[in-house]
């Protein structure tokens, strides 16, 4: 109840510009696919070069303890667009997910699309006069009836059912993206389209949602850039994949071009820029250390992500905020920043909390007691069905196959190396109770005992799963 009251109050606190009749701020929301917590220069990479994104951090606020709503992509995308936990939406896995018919637990009948009745940021901003575009990966349901334009966006470029592009070089074979000249790079093309949208809407408030397909598999980058990084790789580096590094450089160049376009059109001073990721980095291509594991796991490496927000006149240049925040918080933040009221019925179930107090003062506190995750699925990245809670410095993971829990103190052990559940049973009981109460409150779906369980059949890591060419072209072989 306290969380909802705080959220509704934040949505009602309109900025001063509304009363003065001034133009509300534009929003550029850059979402990277599978970028890990330390995959930027400003977050500690020892290989990847990101001068433009680092510059963005020096101009705005970097959040050191930012989380994705899920360890895989589709649930996080649904969560950030609606402000609701994936468990509340029942969109709890990448779409369409993995099949494990012989696993110990049977998966719930989860929702494999973003329900049309949910109010996205684009839909909420429309009554405030915003033009909107989604340019890049969508991955929130089938093409028919579930594209960005079915969820409040005016324009959709390249968004469809696909979780990954068949190719990063034209011809792309993406059904909602006309092919460019042969050899054109997808990240460059997305940026071209984004700049066109900004140019076309320079005289009105706009919401640009730029969810890049990059840096998701397949690993493909410009050969000359890959060659440059191969010469930089040494055995002592934490990050060692030259192709992945080249893909990140393409993202950085894209960000630089977007920022340059805003400067060129004299829009930068009235534009909020958000840069973040949908889940932790994939261990096959990067390292999330000191966080444990990566995408598709139950641990911090699966959900710890970069987050940078630049809001001229509000965020202090070069500021860093250590308060834990999560994907859903961006929904009420943007409504509060724009002055848009949103949909009253939808707002009652928004789980995110406006970050405006933090953006004004990085030392402020949100007053939120805990963050939660619920993943009732199996994943080739290592996850079995689990739920998790972070309260203060404590993080508890409950594994649903055997009801086992692990307890970590992230202040002392960010790498989750020391399970304290046996040493601190009272804390474990407290957090488990809180976790279960939360699941009930949001209507989380639970896996059930599988009558077809065969302990001899082990789930294969994703790298070993074979897929047909047809599935690969459809973007269904990975999340």
N, C-alpha and C positions, 0 to 999 in steps of 0.2 A: 504493500500500500504506500509506504514512504517513497519507494522508487517511482511509482506512477505519479504521485502527487508532485514530486520534484520535476519530473519530465513535463507534466502539463503546465506547471508554473513557468518553466523555461520557455515553452512554446508561446506562452502568453506575454512574455516580457519582450515587447517589440523594440527594435533599435530606434535611436533618435531620428534617423533619416526618414522614417515613415511619417512622422509627424511634421517633418520639414518639407515633405513632398519631393524628396530627392530620389534619384535612381538607386535601386537596391544593388548590392554587389553581384558581379558575375561569379560563376563557380566553374573552375576547371578541376575535375576529379580524375587523376591518373591512377589507374589500378594495374599493377603488374601481376602476372600469373606465375606463381611459384617462386617469388623472390624471397630469399632467406633474410633473417634478422641482420646478418653481418655482411650482406652482399653489396654494400656501398662503401665508398671511401670514408664517408663521415661516420660509418658504423663499424669500421675496423677491418675492411678487406685488405689483404696484403697483395692482391693481384688486380682486381677489377678497378677500372678507372672511371670515376663518375664526377667530373668537375662541375657539370651543370647542376646535377642533383645536390651535390655538396654545397654549391652556391645558394641553391634554394633553401637549404637548411640554415645557412648563415643569414638569410633574409627573413626567416620565419622561426617556427618552433619545431624542434625535433622531440618526439616522444620516445623515451628510452625503454618503456615498458608497455609497448602496444601489442595487442593480441588480435588474431583473426577469430571469427566466430566458430570456425571449424578447422579441422586438420586437412580438409580437401576443399575444392573450389566452389561448386554450385551452392552449398549451404551458406558459405560466407557471402557470396554475391546476393543471394536472396535476403540475407540478414542486413547487409549494409544498405540495400535499396529500400527496405521496409522498416528498419529499426527494430526488428523482432528477432528473438533467438530462433535458430534453425529448429530447435525442438518444438517451439510453439507453432511454427509454420508447417511442421512435419516434412520439411525438405532437409533431410539429414545426411545425404550422401551425394557424391558427384553423380550426375545424371548420365546414363541410367544405372550406374553402380555396377558392382561385381556380383557374380553368382557363386555361392559356396553351398551347394545343396547338401553336402555331407558334413557340414560344420556342426559343432555342438549346439549352437543356438540357431533358431529360425528367425529370419529378419522380419520386422513388422511391415505392414502394408503402407510404406511411406509414399509421399507425394513426389512424383517425378517431373514436376513443373512448378513454376511460381504461380500460385492461384491468382486468377484475374481480379478477384475482389480485393486483393491487397493493394494498398496505395503506395506507389513508389515515390521516391524523391521527385522525379520528373513530374508525376501527376500532382503532387502536393504543391509544387512551385508554379504550375501552369496558371492558377487563378491570380497569382501575383505578377503575371505578364511575362514569365520566362519562356524563351525559346529553348528547346532541348534537343540534344542529339546523343545517341549511343554509337560510338565508333570503335569497333573491335569485337572481342569475344563476348558472347551473351551467355550461352550454355545454361539456360533456365527453362528448357522444355522443347517440345517439337516445334517445327516451323509453323504449322497451322495453328493460329490462334494464340501463340505464346511468344511472339517476337517483341522487341522493345516498343514498337509502335502499338502493340496491344496493351502496353503498360505505361502509357502516358508520354512516351517520347515522340517528338515530331518527326525525327529522322533516325533511320537505322542504316548503318554502313558496316557490313561484314558480320553482323550478329546473327547467329542461327543456333541450331542444336549442337554444333560441333564443340568438343572440348579442346581440340587442338587443330591446327591447320594441316591439311595434307602436305603443304609445302610452304616454306617462308619465302620462296622465290616464285614469281609469276611464270607460268599459270598456277594460281593458288587453288583452284577448284573449290572455292567457297561460294555457295549458291547465292548469297546476298552481297557479293562483291564482284563487280565486273573486273575481268583481268586487265592489268596494265601491260606495258611492254614486257616482253620476255626478259626475265632476270631481275625485274623490279623487286625490291625487298619489302616484305609486308609491313614491317615497323615504319619504314619510310612512307609507305602508302597511307597507312593509318594517320600519320602525322600530316601529310598533305591534305587529307580530308578534314582533319581537325582544324587546320589553319584556314581552309575554305569556309568552314562553319563559323569560325570566329569573325572572319572578314565579313561574311554575309549578315551577321547579327550584331555588328559593332554598335548599332544605334539603339539596342534594346538589351535588357538583362538576359543573360543566357546561362544555361547549365550544360556544360560539355562533360559527358561521361566518356572517358577514354580508357576502356579496359583492354589493354594490349594482349594479344595472344602470347607474345614474348614474356618470359623466357621459358615457356613450356616446351616440352619435347614436341617434335623432333629437334635435335640440336643442329641448327643450320645458321651459318653466318657468312659474311663476306670474306672471301679467301684471304685478301690482303691484310685484313684486320686480324684474322685468326693467326696468320703467320707472325704478325708483330707480337702477339701474346705468347706464342710458342717460344719465342726468344726470351721472354720474361719469366717463364716458369722455372722454378728451381725446387729441388727436393725438400727444402726447409719451409716452403710456403704452405699455409693452410688451404688456400684456394689454388687449384692447379689445372682447371679445365680451360684451355685456350678458346675453344669454340663458345663455351658458355660466357666467358669474359667478353668475347666479341659481340655476343647478343646483348649483354648488359651495356656495352658501349653504345650500341644502336639505340637503346632506350634512353641513355643519357643524352645523346645527340638529339633525339626526339624532344625530350624535355627542354633542352636549350632552344630548340626552334619554336616551341610553344611560347616560352617566356619572351623570346625575341619578338614574336608576332604581337604579343600583348603590349610590349614596349613600343613597337612601331605604331600601333593604333592608339597609343596613349590610354590604354585600358588597364595597365598593370596596377595602378594605385587603387582601382575599384574592383579588383578580382581576387577572390579567395582561391588559392591553389592547394590542392590536397594530393599527396603522393603516398601510396601505400601498396600492400600486397594482399593476396587472398588467402595465403597460408604459408607455412614455413618452406624452406628450400628442400629440394629433392636430393637425397643423399647420394644418388648415383652421379650427380654432377657438381655438387657444392658441399660445403661444410657449414653447419650452423653453430659450431663450437664458439663459446662454451656451453650453449644450450644442448640438451641431450636429444639425439635422434633427429627426425625431420618430417617432412610431409607424410601424411598417412600414418603417423604414430600417435601414441597417447601422451607423449611427453612435450616439454616446452619447445623443442625444435620444430614440432609440427604446427604450433600456433603462435610463436613469437615472431613478430614481423616489424619491418620498418614503417614509420609513420611520420610525415612531415606536413605541417600546415603553415602556409603563409597567408596572413590576413592583414594587409597594410593598415596601419593605424590602430591595430588591436594587438597583434603578436609582436613581442619585442624581438628585434633582429638577433639571431644567434642564440636564442633561449632554448633551454632543455627542460623538459618536464618528466619527472620520474613517477607520476601517478599512474597506476594501471588503468588502461583504457581498452576498448574493444570495438570491433567493426560497427555494431549497432549504434554506437554513440554518434556516428557521423550524421545520421538521419535527423535527430532532434537538434544537432548543432547547426545544420544548414537551414532548417526551418527557423530557428531562433535568429540566425544571422540575416536571413532574407526578410523576416517579418511575416512569412507565409503562415497562415493558421493551420493548414493541413486539414485532414478529415477528422472530425471530433471522435467518431466511433473508432477509427483506426488508431488514433492517438492514445486511446485508453489502454491499448495493449502494447504500446511501444515499450520495449525493454531497455533501449539505450538511454543515456543521460547526456544532456547538452554539455559539450566541452568548452562553452564560452567562458565560464569562470577560469578555467585553466589557461585558455588562450590569452586572457587578460593578465593572469598572474600564475606563472608556472608552479608556484609554491602553494596554490590554493588546493583545497580538498573537495572531492565530489560528495563525500558522505555516503558513498556506496559501500555496503558491507562485503559483497562478494561478487565474483565473476564465475560463470558456469559454462560447461561444455557437455554435450551429450552426443555420442556417436554409436548408435546401436547396430554397427555394421562390421564387416571384416574388410581389411584393405591389404593389398600386396606390399604396402610400405611398412607393415608390421603391426598395425592395430587389430585387436580383437574388440568386440563390443565393450565400450567403457563410458563412464561419466567422470567428470572432474570438476573440482571447485578450487578457486583461489580466494582466500580470505586473509587480508593482511599479507604477511610474509609466508603464509602456509599454503601449500598446494596438496590436495588429496586426490588420488586417482582410484576409482572403484572399477575393477574388472568384472564384467557381468557374467562371464562364463562360470566363475567359481566364487563370486562375491568377495574376492580378495581385495584388500586396499593397500596402497602405498602412500606414505606421507613424507613430504619434503619441506624443509625450510629454505625458501629461495634466497633469502638475505645472506645466509651462510653457505648455501649450496645451490647455486644457479644451475649447475650441471645435473642436478637430481641424481647424485651418486650415493647418497646415504638415506636409505629408507628408515624413517623414525617411527613407523606405525607400532612396532612392538615395544619401543621404549616409551612412547607417549600415547598409550591407548585411550586416555580421556580426550585428547585433542582429536584423535582419529574418529572416535565415536561422535564427538560434537560436529565435525565437518561432514561426516557421512549422513547424520540426521539432517543437517542443513541442505545437503545435496538432494536427499530424497524428498524433502519438503518442496524444494524448488521444482523437481521433476513433476510432482503432483500439480503444483500451481500452474505450470505451463502446458500441462497435458502431454508430457513427453511419451512417445511410443517406446515400448520395451520389447526386446527380443524374447522369444519363448523357447522352451526345450524343443529340440528338433527330433521328431520320431524317426527320421532317416539318418541320424548321426552315425558316422562311421569313423572311429578313432584312427583307423589305418590311413584315411585320406587326409593329407595335409595340404593346406592352402599354399599355392606356389607364390613366391615373390613375383611382383609384377614384371620384372625383367625376364622371367621365364615363361610368362603366359603367352601362348601363341594366339595370333589373331588373323582373321582372313583379310585379304586385300580390301574387300568390300567394307568390312568393319573399320579398317584403318582410314579409308577414304571418307567414311561417315563421321570420323572423329570419335568413335565409340570405344577405342581400345585403350584409352587412358583418360584421366580426369584433368 
